[in-house]
């Protein structure tokens, strides 16, 4: 293989105090974990009840005529105030080497600190 064109490149400079050597750049991917636990809460307020309309009365007499059973039904409106919330607990973040180790050139992740 021959290169027929001249090209420019920057020289890799040795570290100060060294007379040569081999300069390399290495990358290592790591897995970072930030555990977050969400805990739901629900707080109930005072329940209120109000009647809706008129009661419905049903009366049934037994076949022998010795007793009657009355059933009273009333539609009611039950109001239950509930306040929902979520609290967050964070654990200690951890780091570990990624499987496979090297991951090639790193690219920006687009994350905001």
C-alpha positions in Angstrom: 0.0 0.0 0.0 1.3 3.4 -0.9 0.1 6.9 0.0 0.5 9.1 -3.1 -0.7 12.3 -1.4 0.9 14.3 1.3 -1.2 14.9 4.4 -0.9 16.9 7.6 -1.0 15.5 11.0 -0.2 16.6 14.5 2.7 15.0 16.2 2.1 13.0 19.4 4.3 14.6 21.9 6.0 12.6 24.6 5.2 13.3 28.3 7.5 15.8 29.9 10.7 14.2 31.0 10.3 11.2 28.7 12.5 10.5 25.7 10.0 8.6 23.6 7.6 5.8 24.5 4.2 5.0 23.2 1.3 7.4 23.7 -2.2 5.9 23.7 -5.7 7.0 24.5 -8.0 4.4 26.2 -11.7 4.4 27.0 -13.6 2.4 29.5 -17.4 2.2 29.6 -19.0 1.9 33.1 -22.5 1.3 34.3 -23.7 3.8 36.8 -26.8 3.1 38.9 -28.8 5.7 40.8 -31.6 3.9 42.7 -34.8 5.9 43.4 -37.6 4.6 45.4 -41.1 6.2 45.1 -43.4 5.9 48.1 -47.0 6.7 47.6 -49.1 8.3 50.4 -52.8 8.9 50.6 -54.4 11.0 53.3 -58.1 10.9 53.9 -60.1 13.9 55.1 -63.4 14.0 56.9 -66.1 12.0 55.2 -69.4 13.8 54.7 -72.8 12.2 53.9 -75.9 13.8 52.5 -79.3 12.4 51.5 -80.4 12.4 47.9 -84.1 12.5 47.3 -86.7 10.7 49.3 -86.4 7.2 50.9 -88.0 4.2 49.2 -90.1 2.0 51.6 -90.9 -1.6 50.7 -93.2 -3.6 53.0 -93.6 -7.4 52.7 -96.0 -9.4 54.9 -95.4 -13.1 55.4 -98.0 -15.6 54.0 -99.5 -16.4 57.4 -100.0 -12.7 58.2 -98.1 -12.9 61.4 -95.3 -10.4 60.5 -94.2 -7.8 58.1 -90.8 -6.8 57.0 -90.1 -3.2 56.0 -87.1 -2.3 54.0 -86.1 1.3 53.7 -83.6 2.4 51.0 -82.1 5.8 50.8 -79.7 7.1 48.1 -76.9 9.0 49.8 -74.0 11.0 48.5 -70.7 10.2 50.3 -67.9 12.7 49.9 -64.4 11.4 50.7 -61.6 14.0 50.3 -58.3 12.3 49.4 -54.9 13.9 49.1 -52.4 11.8 47.1 -48.7 12.4 47.1 -45.5 10.7 46.4 -42.2 11.0 48.3 -38.9 10.0 46.9 -36.0 8.3 48.6 -32.6 8.0 46.9 -30.0 5.4 47.6 -26.3 5.6 47.2 -25.2 5.6 43.5 -23.0 2.7 42.4 -20.6 2.2 39.6 -19.2 -0.9 37.9 -17.2 -1.8 34.9 -19.3 -2.5 31.8 -19.2 -5.9 30.3 -16.8 -6.0 27.4 -14.7 -3.2 29.0 -13.6 -0.9 26.2 -16.4 0.8 24.3 -14.5 2.9 21.7 -14.6 6.6 21.4 -16.9 8.2 23.9 -19.8 10.4 22.5 -21.7 13.1 24.4 -24.7 11.7 26.2 -26.8 14.9 26.0 -27.3 14.9 29.7 -27.5 18.1 31.7 -25.7 18.2 35.0 
